[in-house]
Amino acid sequence: MLVNEDLAQRIVDSTMSLVHRNVNIMNREGMIIATGHPHRLHTFHKGAKDVIETGMVIEIYPEQLQRYPGALEGVNLPIVLDEQVVGVIGVFGVPDEVRDTGRLVKTITELILERELLQEATRSRYKLREQFVETMLQTDLLSALPKVKRLAKAININLTVPRAVAVTDMAPFIQMAVSGYGTSELVLERSTEAILKHIEQEGLVQNQDIAVIWDERLIVLKAFGPAWQPEQATEWGRTLLSGLRVLSPEIACCGIGSISASLGDYSVSYRQACYCLTHCQTHSPLQSIYERRLLFDYLLTETASPATNTALAPLAQKFRDFLDKKKDGRKTLATLLEANLNLSNAADMLHVHRNTLMFRLDQLQRITDLDPAHHFEDAVLCRILLNSTNP
């Protein structure tokens, strides 16, 4: 590990406020990379070089200064990480007076560097997972396949395992952190780490699951066994939401896409999960693409390609004319479809007489030539048109 100069200076500043002595940190070349004496920065320290070469503590008394160019009196101790000397810590003063202080500063420095090393490893793992997920969710995966395989190998992911994409809105938790600690990059980074660490510790994700944070959303590629059932995705989604509410009770929405058996299907599952997320409500915070009504609406939405929109344009204009003229037209049609085209049930749900409902449907037929109560194709077209026109 190469000791970062900025981190080394932060360590020096912190330890000097505790020991009230000048502290230096030297690299493996014996150069001072952090110090309380700015004029000595980036100068050579012979005592540090000897520590690097021998791995031993070098104590320098005033009468020995000529033997150690660039050094002052004090103690110089090796900084050891993973059984390797990565640098040297030096504390100014008569060695007999600062020996214990030097050991204390060495211990503090090694603990800080060890923690930084662990955090860097964690950040590196998260970054690889982010790259993996970003690449997997591309629409054109074929060109990126070599990269996907390299990343999968780096994070030990089996690409043959079926997975579903789940999307959860984490904005309440992140905004809570921002309001309490500010909008710095560090706050956002720590919030992300807290979320990912929490779901790992709570067992909400396993070793073949991949979880990342994107735009205040938790994206999970959840792995399932070869004999998976749609109900498993819903059951896991409920467990995930329950576990995330420990972080913030306001976390209330999660959408789950289809389980993808092939690599090319991940982008589809992601789009489905995002679609499901937009349809979450207070009484139904978890939405899965396998829920029949949502699946039907999604499939109708997917039919709205440019070619389909062009073909629908004349009918869509007539449909909009109907909705403009009849303010209760949208509610009437939506209720009829919800009642499975049963006129009596739809009239009861609308709290109108059956003849009133029939009159409204006659108006629809006169303007659009659609008769959803008697023709299944017209009913499907009405659902498509309702979905494609703004309320």
C-alpha positions as CSV (number, residue, x, y, z in Angstrom):
1,M,0.0,0.0,0.0
2,L,1.3,3.5,-0.9
3,V,0.5,6.0,1.8
4,N,-1.5,8.8,0.4
5,E,0.0,12.3,1.1
6,D,-3.3,13.9,2.0
7,L,-4.3,11.1,4.4
8,A,-0.7,11.2,5.9
9,Q,-1.1,14.9,6.6
10,R,-4.4,14.4,8.2
11,I,-2.9,11.8,10.5
12,V,0.0,14.1,11.3
13,D,-2.4,17.0,12.1
14,S,-4.6,14.8,14.3
15,T,-1.8,13.1,16.3
16,M,0.1,16.4,16.8
17,S,-2.9,17.9,18.5
18,L,-2.8,14.9,20.9
19,V,1.0,14.6,21.6
20,H,2.0,18.3,21.2
21,R,5.2,17.2,19.3
22,N,6.1,17.5,15.7
23,V,5.3,14.3,13.8
24,N,6.6,13.3,10.4
25,I,5.5,10.5,8.1
26,M,8.0,9.3,5.5
27,N,7.5,7.0,2.5
28,R,9.5,4.0,1.5
29,E,12.0,6.2,-0.3
30,G,12.7,8.1,2.9
31,M,11.0,11.3,1.7
32,I,8.9,13.3,4.2
33,I,5.3,13.3,2.8
34,A,3.6,14.8,5.9
35,T,4.9,17.0,8.7
36,G,4.2,19.7,11.2
37,H,7.2,21.5,9.7
38,P,6.1,22.6,6.2
39,H,9.6,23.6,5.2
40,R,10.7,20.0,5.5
41,L,8.0,18.6,3.2
42,H,9.4,16.4,0.4
43,T,12.9,16.4,1.8
44,F,15.1,13.3,2.4
45,H,15.2,11.7,5.9
46,K,18.2,9.4,6.3
47,G,16.8,7.9,9.6
48,A,13.6,6.9,7.8
49,K,15.5,5.3,5.0
50,D,17.4,3.2,7.5
51,V,14.1,2.1,9.1
52,I,12.8,1.0,5.7
53,E,15.9,-1.0,5.0
54,T,16.2,-2.7,8.4
55,G,12.6,-2.8,9.7
56,M,14.1,-1.6,13.0
57,V,13.3,1.4,15.2
58,I,15.9,4.2,14.7
59,E,16.4,6.5,17.7
60,I,18.4,9.7,17.0
61,Y,20.0,11.6,19.8
62,P,21.3,15.2,19.3
63,E,24.9,14.2,19.1
64,Q,24.1,11.7,16.2
65,L,22.5,14.2,13.8
66,Q,25.5,14.2,11.5
67,R,25.0,10.5,10.8
68,Y,21.4,11.2,9.6
69,P,21.1,13.9,7.0
70,G,17.7,15.5,6.9
71,A,16.7,14.2,10.3
72,L,16.2,15.8,13.7
73,E,16.4,14.2,17.1
74,G,13.6,11.8,17.9
75,V,12.3,8.3,17.3
76,N,11.5,6.8,14.0
77,L,9.3,3.7,13.8
78,P,8.2,1.4,10.9
79,I,4.6,1.7,9.8
80,V,3.5,-2.0,9.3
81,L,0.5,-3.2,7.3
82,D,-0.1,-6.8,6.3
83,E,3.4,-7.6,7.6
84,Q,5.0,-5.1,5.3
85,V,6.7,-1.8,6.1
86,V,4.8,0.8,4.1
87,G,6.4,3.9,5.6
88,V,7.9,5.5,8.7
89,I,6.5,7.6,11.6
90,G,8.8,10.0,13.3
91,V,8.2,12.0,16.5
92,F,10.5,14.9,17.4
93,G,12.3,15.0,20.8
94,V,14.9,13.3,22.9
95,P,14.3,9.6,22.4
96,D,14.2,8.8,26.1
97,E,11.3,11.3,26.5
98,V,9.3,10.5,23.3
99,R,9.8,6.7,23.0
100,D,6.3,5.9,24.4
101,T,4.8,8.7,22.5
102,G,6.3,7.3,19.3
103,R,4.7,3.9,20.0
104,L,1.4,5.5,20.6
105,V,1.5,7.5,17.3
106,K,2.7,4.4,15.4
107,T,-0.3,2.4,16.7
108,I,-2.8,5.2,15.9
109,T,-1.3,5.6,12.4
110,E,-1.5,1.9,11.6
111,L,-5.1,1.7,12.9
112,I,-6.1,4.6,10.7
113,L,-4.3,3.2,7.6
114,E,-5.8,-0.3,8.2
115,R,-9.2,1.2,8.4
116,E,-8.6,3.2,5.2
117,L,-7.3,0.1,3.5
118,L,-10.5,-1.8,4.4
119,Q,-12.7,1.1,3.2
120,E,-10.8,1.3,0.0
121,A,-11.3,-2.4,-0.6
122,T,-15.0,-2.0,0.1
123,R,-15.3,1.0,-2.2
124,S,-13.4,-0.9,-4.9
125,R,-15.8,-3.8,-4.6
126,Y,-18.8,-1.5,-4.8
127,K,-17.3,0.3,-7.8
128,L,-16.9,-3.0,-9.7
129,R,-20.4,-4.0,-8.9
130,E,-21.7,-0.6,-10.2
131,Q,-19.8,-1.2,-13.4
132,F,-21.2,-4.7,-13.7
133,V,-24.8,-3.6,-13.1
134,E,-24.5,-0.6,-15.5
135,T,-23.1,-2.8,-18.2
136,M,-25.7,-5.6,-17.6
137,L,-28.6,-3.2,-17.9
138,Q,-27.5,-1.9,-21.3
139,T,-30.0,-2.6,-24.1
140,D,-27.3,-3.7,-26.4
141,L,-25.5,-6.2,-24.2
142,L,-23.9,-8.2,-27.1
143,S,-21.1,-5.7,-27.7
144,A,-20.4,-5.4,-23.9
145,L,-20.3,-9.2,-23.3
146,P,-16.5,-9.5,-22.9
147,K,-16.6,-6.7,-20.3
148,V,-19.5,-8.4,-18.5
149,K,-17.6,-11.6,-18.2
150,R,-14.4,-9.9,-16.9
151,L,-16.4,-8.0,-14.3
152,A,-18.4,-11.1,-13.3
153,K,-15.1,-13.0,-12.7
154,A,-13.7,-10.1,-10.7
155,I,-16.7,-10.1,-8.3
156,N,-17.1,-13.8,-8.4
157,I,-20.6,-13.8,-10.0
158,N,-22.1,-16.8,-11.8
159,L,-23.7,-15.5,-14.9
160,T,-25.9,-18.6,-15.4
161,V,-27.9,-18.0,-12.2
162,P,-31.4,-16.6,-12.9
163,R,-32.0,-13.1,-11.5
164,A,-34.7,-10.5,-11.2
165,V,-34.1,-6.8,-11.0
166,A,-35.6,-4.9,-8.0
167,V,-35.7,-1.1,-7.7
168,T,-36.4,0.5,-4.3
169,D,-36.7,4.3,-3.7
170,M,-34.1,5.2,-1.0
171,A,-34.6,9.0,-1.2
172,P,-36.2,9.2,2.3
173,F,-33.1,7.8,3.9
174,I,-30.6,9.7,1.8
175,Q,-32.5,13.0,2.2
176,M,-32.6,12.4,6.0
177,A,-28.8,12.1,6.0
178,V,-28.4,15.1,3.8
179,S,-30.6,17.3,6.0
180,G,-28.7,16.2,9.0
181,Y,-25.1,16.4,7.7
182,G,-25.2,18.4,4.5
183,T,-24.9,17.7,0.8
184,S,-21.2,16.9,0.6
185,E,-19.9,14.0,-1.5
186,L,-18.7,12.3,1.7
187,V,-22.2,12.3,3.2
188,L,-23.7,10.7,0.0
189,E,-20.9,8.2,-0.1
190,R,-21.4,7.2,3.6
191,S,-25.2,7.0,3.1
192,T,-24.6,4.6,0.2
193,E,-22.2,2.5,2.2
194,A,-24.6,2.4,5.1
195,I,-27.5,1.1,2.9
196,L,-25.4,-1.6,1.3
197,K,-23.8,-2.7,4.5
198,H,-27.2,-2.9,6.2
199,I,-28.7,-5.1,3.6
200,E,-25.7,-7.4,3.7
201,Q,-25.7,-7.7,7.5
202,E,-29.4,-8.3,7.6
203,G,-29.1,-11.1,5.1
204,L,-31.3,-9.3,2.6
205,V,-28.8,-10.1,-0.2
206,Q,-26.6,-13.2,-0.6
207,N,-23.3,-13.8,-2.3
208,Q,-24.8,-14.2,-5.8
209,D,-26.9,-11.0,-5.5
210,I,-25.6,-7.7,-6.7
211,A,-26.7,-4.5,-5.0
212,V,-25.8,-0.9,-6.0
213,I,-27.2,2.6,-5.4
214,W,-28.2,4.7,-8.4
215,D,-29.8,8.2,-8.2
216,E,-31.1,7.5,-4.7
217,R,-32.5,4.1,-5.7
218,L,-31.3,0.7,-4.5
219,I,-30.9,-1.6,-7.5
220,V,-30.7,-5.3,-6.7
221,L,-30.0,-8.1,-9.1
222,K,-31.6,-10.8,-6.9
223,A,-30.5,-14.4,-7.7
224,F,-33.0,-17.3,-7.6
225,G,-32.6,-21.0,-7.9
226,P,-33.2,-23.0,-11.1
227,A,-36.7,-24.0,-10.0
228,W,-37.8,-20.5,-9.2
229,Q,-41.4,-19.4,-8.9
230,P,-42.8,-15.9,-9.3
231,E,-44.1,-15.9,-5.7
232,Q,-40.5,-16.1,-4.5
233,A,-39.7,-12.7,-5.9
234,T,-42.7,-11.2,-4.2
235,E,-41.9,-12.9,-0.9
236,W,-38.3,-11.6,-1.0
237,G,-39.5,-8.1,-1.9
238,R,-41.6,-7.9,1.2
239,T,-38.7,-9.0,3.3
240,L,-36.4,-6.4,1.6
241,L,-38.9,-3.6,2.3
242,S,-39.4,-4.6,5.9
243,G,-35.6,-4.7,6.4
244,L,-35.1,-1.3,4.7
245,R,-37.7,0.4,6.9
246,V,-35.3,-0.1,9.8
247,L,-33.2,2.6,8.2
248,S,-36.2,4.8,7.5
249,P,-39.9,4.1,8.0
250,E,-40.7,6.3,5.0
251,I,-39.1,3.8,2.6
252,A,-42.3,2.4,1.1
253,C,-41.9,1.6,-2.6
254,C,-40.3,-1.4,-4.4
255,G,-40.8,-2.6,-7.9
256,I,-39.6,-6.0,-9.1
257,G,-39.2,-7.1,-12.8
258,S,-39.3,-10.5,-14.3
259,I,-36.7,-13.2,-13.5
260,S,-34.1,-13.3,-16.3
261,A,-32.6,-16.6,-17.4
262,S,-30.5,-15.0,-20.1
263,L,-28.1,-12.0,-20.0
264,G,-30.0,-10.1,-22.6
265,D,-33.1,-10.0,-20.4
266,Y,-31.7,-8.0,-17.5
267,S,-32.4,-4.6,-19.2
268,V,-36.0,-5.7,-19.7
269,S,-36.3,-6.7,-16.1
270,Y,-34.9,-3.3,-15.0
271,R,-37.4,-1.4,-17.2
272,Q,-40.2,-3.6,-15.7
273,A,-39.0,-2.9,-12.2
274,C,-39.0,0.9,-12.8
275,Y,-42.5,0.6,-14.3
276,C,-43.7,-1.3,-11.2
277,L,-42.1,1.3,-8.9
278,T,-44.2,4.1,-10.5
279,H,-47.3,2.1,-9.7
280,C,-46.6,1.6,-6.0
281,Q,-49.2,3.0,-3.7
282,T,-49.6,3.4,0.1
283,H,-51.8,0.3,0.3
284,S,-49.6,-1.7,-2.1
285,P,-46.0,-0.6,-1.6
286,L,-44.6,-3.6,-3.4
287,Q,-45.4,-4.2,-7.1
288,S,-44.2,-7.2,-9.1
289,I,-44.5,-7.5,-12.9
290,Y,-46.0,-10.9,-12.2
291,E,-49.2,-9.3,-10.7
292,R,-51.7,-9.9,-13.5
293,R,-53.3,-6.5,-13.7
294,L,-50.0,-4.7,-13.6
295,L,-48.6,-7.2,-16.2
296,F,-51.5,-6.5,-18.5
297,D,-51.1,-2.7,-18.2
298,Y,-47.3,-3.1,-18.8
299,L,-47.8,-5.1,-21.9
300,L,-50.3,-2.5,-23.3
301,T,-47.8,0.2,-22.5
302,E,-45.1,-1.7,-24.4
303,T,-47.3,-1.8,-27.5
304,A,-47.0,2.0,-27.7
305,S,-44.0,1.9,-30.1
306,P,-43.6,4.6,-32.8
307,A,-45.2,2.4,-35.4
308,T,-48.2,1.6,-33.1
309,N,-48.6,5.3,-32.2
310,T,-48.8,6.2,-35.9
311,A,-51.4,3.5,-36.5
312,L,-53.4,4.6,-33.5
313,A,-53.2,8.4,-34.2
314,P,-56.6,8.8,-36.0
315,L,-58.4,6.8,-33.3
316,A,-56.5,8.4,-30.5
317,Q,-57.6,11.9,-31.8
318,K,-61.3,10.8,-31.8
319,F,-60.8,9.3,-28.3
320,R,-59.4,12.6,-27.0
321,D,-62.3,14.4,-28.5
322,F,-64.7,12.1,-26.6
323,L,-62.8,12.7,-23.3
324,D,-62.8,16.5,-23.9
325,K,-66.6,16.5,-24.5
326,K,-67.5,14.1,-21.8
327,K,-65.7,14.9,-18.5
328,D,-66.9,11.7,-16.9
329,G,-65.8,9.6,-19.9
330,R,-62.5,8.4,-18.5
331,K,-64.0,7.3,-15.2
332,T,-66.8,5.6,-17.0
333,L,-64.5,3.5,-19.2
334,A,-62.0,2.7,-16.4
335,T,-64.9,1.5,-14.2
336,L,-66.4,-0.6,-17.0
337,L,-63.0,-2.3,-17.6
338,E,-62.6,-2.8,-13.9
339,A,-66.0,-4.5,-13.8
340,N,-64.9,-6.9,-16.5
341,L,-67.4,-5.3,-19.0
342,N,-70.4,-6.2,-16.7
343,L,-72.8,-3.3,-17.3
344,S,-74.8,-3.8,-14.2
345,N,-71.8,-4.0,-11.9
346,A,-70.2,-1.0,-13.6
347,A,-73.3,1.1,-13.1
348,D,-73.4,0.2,-9.4
349,M,-69.8,1.1,-9.0
350,L,-70.4,4.5,-10.7
351,H,-73.6,5.0,-8.7
352,V,-75.6,5.7,-11.8
353,H,-78.6,4.0,-13.5
354,R,-77.7,1.3,-16.1
355,N,-79.5,3.4,-18.8
356,T,-77.2,6.3,-17.9
357,L,-74.2,4.1,-18.4
358,M,-75.6,2.9,-21.7
359,F,-76.1,6.5,-22.9
360,R,-72.5,7.4,-22.1
361,L,-71.3,4.3,-24.1
362,D,-73.5,5.3,-27.0
363,Q,-71.8,8.7,-27.0
364,L,-68.4,6.9,-27.1
365,Q,-69.5,4.8,-30.1
366,R,-70.9,7.8,-32.0
367,I,-67.6,9.7,-31.6
368,T,-65.0,6.9,-31.8
369,D,-66.9,3.9,-33.3
370,L,-65.7,1.9,-30.3
371,D,-68.2,-0.5,-28.5
372,P,-66.2,-2.0,-25.6
373,A,-69.3,-3.5,-24.0
374,H,-69.9,-5.8,-27.0
375,H,-66.5,-6.3,-28.7
376,F,-63.4,-7.5,-26.9
377,E,-61.0,-5.9,-29.4
378,D,-62.7,-2.5,-28.7
379,A,-62.3,-3.0,-25.0
380,V,-58.6,-3.7,-25.4
381,L,-58.2,-0.6,-27.6
382,C,-60.0,1.4,-24.9
383,R,-57.5,0.2,-22.3
384,I,-54.6,1.1,-24.6
385,L,-56.0,4.5,-25.3
386,L,-56.7,5.2,-21.6
387,N,-53.1,4.3,-20.8
388,S,-51.7,6.5,-23.6
389,T,-53.7,9.7,-22.9
390,N,-53.1,11.9,-19.9
391,P,-55.8,12.0,-17.3
